Amino acid sequence: MQDKHHKPHLRKQHRESVLKPKRCRECKAQFVPVRAMQPVCNEYKCKIAYATKAAAKAKKAREQRQRREKREWVEANRSYGYLLEKAQKAVNAYVRVRDHDKACISCGRFNPGIVFGGVFDAGHYRSVGSSASTRFHLLNIWKQCKHCNDSRGLSGNPIEYRKALVLKLGEKRVLQLEHDNAVRKYSKGDLRRIATIFRKRERLYKRLKGL
């Protein structure tokens, strides 16, 4: 009686141990695998081909991981000066897009021409060298032609710049800007966030202005 009870159980185990046929990933022929996760049939050439591809894929993934880790290491160890420069470039690029349809803040030219430098900068009213506290202050940075902004030209053209700012912002706000000497200390994280925020703003304004 005991054997009769065990026979159906053994037959069930035997049925479950037989795996269903599957298609070989290399030759596409159907085969009955001997292991549940067997990807290819038992043909030697299929095994070699699959192993070669798997090794190449693993090598590529390893190289990509190493490159990513190197980039992350380099980014994590950027110097403060590098991050400060990147943040300033991001802010300046945003200002140029923001003021795309405006004239030079100092001379009022829409097209300065080759004689006047040909293109526009993001010019600081209070220069970065004389006022580090306002280097990212958006009311301190406006579109300016190279001739007005460049040290070989008008070195910022500050008198005309101020006149235009007073008309744009009012005397009170210009005075506040001129007397803004608050000490602003930026961490590396702050500079990374500034660069990220203004790159996003630049892209957004480009879309809005169709640039």
C-alpha angles and dihedrals in degrees: 000000000000092000092052091055092052100046097074089048091052092048089051091051090050093051092050093049092061108088122215119254116264137185120263112242091221111037094019091225119138118251139166108247122221090207127045094234097040106138101190139032125260095267109123094223091053092051092049093046093049093046091050092051092045091051092049091048091049091049092051092049090049092050091048090050091049092050091048092049090049092050090048091049092049092048092048091052099046114139120250091243092054093051091046091053092047092050092050092048090051092051092046092049090052091050092052090053093042090054095037094124095041130093127243107293092227109036100020095231118147092192112029093184128212092295090060098045099279098239140051135254133198097254123202117220089205104037121236090240094055098035117026089168092070099040092112097031105123094208087057095055125066139157109281133172117246093245091059095040102040121093088226089057125036097327094234096326087240099181094056090038091057093048090054092046092052090053091046101040107013130249094276095056092044090053090049089052092048092051096043101117098147114148108245117188118193123199121212087258090053091052092049090051092048091051092048095046095049095044087056091047091050091053091047094051091046089057093045092049095041094240 
